[in-house]
């Protein structure tokens, strides 16, 4: 099931990169595969709570998703998120993706995210802050 969820999401994202908008049929495919996680992910996209930080001059990119309780770092190429849902449902194989990862994939495919440009001198400080938020969230 988890692999099927990812396959469906990535298939729709490929289509979105070309069309630039989500059709009713795509909406229904995602809703059927992901359930309420799709609804939550779509809210992230609509509310522009997906952030792409680009650090210059290095060009390093960090994806952050502003969830309901914290900010979560998402590593889209490895399919990783530092939220509790990822640890408790995705790692255990109960779900293929958390809604933060789903929201990031959709936002990236649609170009519907906020891009934040920062100097490299801010990278370490921001990473430390995101790690702190992640560890606080894990303790809850």
Helices and strands as residue ranges (DSSP letters): H 2-19, H 24-34, H 36-46, E 50-56, E 60-66, E 71-75, E 80-81, H 84-85, I 86-90, H 99-110, E 114-119, G 120-122, H 123-139
